[in-house]
Amino acid sequence: MTYRKRIVDELLARKLRGKGAVLIEGPKWCGKTTTAEQQAASVIYMDDPVTKDQNILMSQINPKRLLAGPAPRLIDEWQLAPKLWDAIRFEVDHRGHLGQFILTGSSVPPSTAEIAHSGTGRFGFLMMRTMSLFETGDSNGQVSLKELFEGAKDIDGVSDIDDERLAFLVCRGGWPQSIDMEMDVALDQGRDYLRSVVRFDVNRVDGITKAEDKVTRLLRSYARNQGCQVPNALLAKDIGSSDETVASYLNALNRLFVIDDMPAWNPNLRSKTAIRSTSTRYFGDSSLACAALRLGPNDLVNDLKTFGFMLETLCVHDLRVYADSLDGEVFHYRDKEGLECDAVIHLRNGKYGLVEIKLGADSLVEEGASNLLRLADKIDVSTMNSPSFLMVLVGIGHYAYRRPDGVLVVPINCLRN
């Protein structure tokens, strides 16, 4: 059993203990069905070519028949028969037991016209992103975020990754099927995914036909501005379109999990510093950002500035995967004075950690540590917790260690949840 199955199994099992049904969401190709099968006691594949037409017809005539089977029952590609949603809600109410159904399907959501009830209180939702470096086996996991939040002070780790390998991992991304592929073939996965989105999915998601060239230009502009808090107006100007068109296209890309913006963090500060509230632009997987700009590993190695931006996307992605497993979220901080923090991991219990992301080099680590210490000094610890840790997360670095000032330096391929 891979680590991905263990961690998502635990999250899915927890959701099933609290809800009658769980909908697993996320991009295509991220293994939603395979993961759900680990928990399911029975399965119906709605898109089975042999029974697809009969399944859809039965969902309209007698949906209860499709729901019969040992629980939890997995309904794969459920969006082919949207009426099943209300039927599942009804069954959950009348069976009186939790953990009855698991729903998986395409990242293109179904039409809501055939859904009468929201399912509030009956359905739980589980976001499944692509795989982190620890899940793909590219991180040794010698530094645990969970242990840091539990109070661990001493860390120890050794990294053997070089710039060429890291550049490949950034361009490859976390697609499960790419893990054991040859390098050139593995790099095709993100490119092919983005091509499929542009040509087909972005139109299907809301039924609105979009200009393929504009979607492509928007993705390129988005990739150039990731990690920044740029308004739609700037993106619209960049691609020669209207704000309304850009907003519509971004909404579709968000629903497809291609983009995954990071909200702003608003701590209690001792001063009255104005905090920027605009979300930070990010792709859902670093391979998509590279594909949008047509970048390969050699391009990153030869352009360290761009390499740093793409690495930030990979690191933010991995932090989100780890935070999900710890019942937390990841935010960004920036104030009017220009002080930033790339990632704030905030758990539901109120604990949080501050993270700066750097490609490597002593000068960049020093800069990141200085920013973290300045932000930590601003936080009003009389009204909220002190940060559990301050961390400079680096792409290239030989060791994981604690500096004399208390700031942690951790290579991304030493980190786990």
Secondary structure by P-SEA (a helix, b strand, c coil): ccaaaaaaaaaaaaaaacccbbbbbbcccccaaaaaaacccccccccccccaaaaaaaaaccccccccccccccccccccccaaaaaaaaaaaaccccccbbbbbcccccccccccccccccbbbbbbccccccccccccccccaaaaaaccccccccccccaaaaaaaaaaccccccccccaaaaaaaaaaaaaaaacccccccccccccaaaaaaaaaaaaaaccccccaaaaaaaacccaaaaaaaaaaaaaaccbbbbbbbbcccccccccccbbbbbcccaaaaaaaacccaaaaaacaaaaaaaaaaaaaaaaaaaaaaacccccccccccccccccccccccccbbbbbbbcccaaaaaaaaaaaaaaaaaccccccccccccccccccccbbbbccccbbbbccccccc
